[in-house]
Amino acid sequence: MQLKPSNNRPKRRVGRGNGSNRGTFSGRGMNGQNSRSGGGVRRGFEGGQMPMFRRLPRRGFKSRVGRLKKFHDYVNIGELDDLGLEGVIDIEALKTRGRVASNAKRVKILGGGELEGAYEVHAHAFSASARAKIEAAGGKAVVV
C-alpha cells in the first residue's frame, strides 16, 4: 500500500473563461459588496443593524490596578512547625514540601497561628505580626 497526501486537490482557478465553470463573475455573483474587489464586511457587521456586541450591556468591573499588584503565595507561621524542618526555612524548602506552588515567584509569611521552634525564615515579605512572633520565639525574619 502506498501513502498518499491527504489533500492533493489542485487550487481552484477562477476567471479563466466560461468553459472552466468559473468564468464571467468568477463565482461571486453579479452585483453587491461581495462581488467587488476588496469587498466584504468586517467581523460582527450586521448590515447596518446595531451589532450584537453593542446591543448587550457590559457587566462587571475589571480593576486596572490589580494587574499592577505583586502577587504572593501566603504561609501562616502556624504551619511552619508542621513542615518538620529545622533551622533555616526558605522558599525552596516550602516548595519541596508542597506548601507553596512550585512556580511561585514571591512568598509572604503571615502571622496566623503560634510558632513553637526558633527558625530563620527567608521570604519576600513578612506581616508585622509574623515578624514579631518569629523574633519572640528566638528566630530571625530575613527578607530575600
C-alpha positions in Angstrom: 0.0 0.0 0.0 1.3 3.4 -0.9 0.9 6.5 1.2 -1.0 9.4 -0.4 -1.1 13.0 0.6 -4.2 13.9 2.5 -5.2 16.8 0.2 -3.9 16.7 -3.4 -6.8 18.6 -5.0 -5.5 21.5 -7.2 -6.3 25.1 -6.3 -9.5 26.4 -7.9 -8.6 28.8 -10.7 -11.3 31.4 -11.2 -11.8 33.9 -14.0 -10.4 31.7 -16.7 -13.3 31.6 -19.1 -16.8 30.2 -19.1 -15.6 26.7 -20.1 -14.0 26.4 -16.7 -17.3 26.8 -14.9 -15.7 29.8 -13.0 -15.7 32.4 -15.7 -17.5 35.8 -16.2 -18.3 36.6 -12.5 -15.9 34.0 -11.0 -18.4 32.6 -8.5 -19.0 35.9 -6.9 -22.5 36.6 -8.3 -23.4 39.7 -10.4 -23.6 42.7 -8.0 -23.2 43.6 -4.4 -20.5 44.4 -2.0 -19.0 40.9 -2.0 -18.7 40.9 -5.8 -16.4 43.9 -5.7 -12.6 43.9 -5.4 -11.8 44.5 -1.8 -15.5 43.9 -0.9 -16.8 42.2 2.2 -17.8 43.2 5.7 -15.8 43.2 8.9 -16.3 40.6 11.6 -19.5 41.3 13.6 -21.1 43.5 10.9 -24.9 43.0 10.7 -25.7 45.1 7.6 -26.1 48.4 9.5 -28.2 47.0 12.3 -26.8 47.6 15.7 -24.4 44.7 16.2 -25.0 42.2 19.0 -21.9 43.1 20.9 -23.1 46.7 21.1 -26.7 45.8 22.0 -25.7 43.7 25.0 -24.9 45.5 28.3 -21.4 45.4 29.7 -21.2 43.6 33.1 -18.8 43.6 36.0 -15.8 45.6 36.9 -12.2 44.9 35.9 -9.7 46.7 38.0 -6.7 48.1 36.2 -4.8 48.4 39.5 -5.0 44.7 40.2 -2.7 43.8 37.3 0.0 46.0 38.7 0.0 44.4 42.2 2.7 42.0 43.2 1.1 38.7 43.9 2.4 36.5 46.7 1.8 33.0 47.9 1.0 33.2 51.6 2.1 30.9 54.5 0.9 31.3 58.1 3.6 30.9 60.8 1.5 28.3 62.5 2.1 26.0 59.5 5.9 26.2 59.8 6.1 23.8 62.7 4.1 21.2 60.8 6.6 21.1 57.9 9.1 19.2 60.0 12.0 21.5 59.1 14.9 22.5 61.3 16.9 25.8 61.4 16.5 27.7 58.1 13.2 27.7 56.2 13.5 29.2 52.8 11.3 29.3 49.7 12.8 26.2 48.1 12.0 24.2 51.3 8.4 25.4 51.2 8.2 24.4 47.5 9.6 20.9 48.1 7.1 20.3 51.0 4.3 21.4 48.7 3.3 24.3 50.9 3.6 26.9 48.1 3.2 26.4 44.3 6.3 25.1 42.5 6.1 28.1 40.2 5.6 30.7 43.0 7.6 33.9 42.4 7.0 35.6 45.8 6.2 34.3 49.3 4.8 36.3 52.2 4.7 35.0 55.7 1.6 35.9 57.7 1.1 35.9 61.5 -1.7 33.4 61.8 -1.2 30.7 64.5 1.6 30.2 67.0 5.2 29.3 66.5 7.0 26.8 68.7 10.5 26.5 67.4 13.2 29.1 66.6 13.6 29.3 62.8 15.5 31.6 60.4 12.8 32.3 57.9 13.7 33.6 54.4 10.8 35.1 52.4 10.0 38.1 50.2 7.7 39.7 52.7 6.5 39.4 56.3 3.5 40.8 58.1 4.3 42.8 61.2 2.7 40.2 63.5 4.6 37.4 61.8 7.9 39.2 62.2 7.2 39.9 65.9 6.2 36.2 66.6 9.3 34.8 64.8 11.6 37.1 66.7 9.8 36.4 70.0 10.3 32.7 69.5 14.1 33.3 69.1 14.2 33.2 65.3 15.0 35.6 62.5 12.9 37.0 59.7 15.1 37.6 56.6 13.7 39.5 53.6 15.1 37.9 50.4 
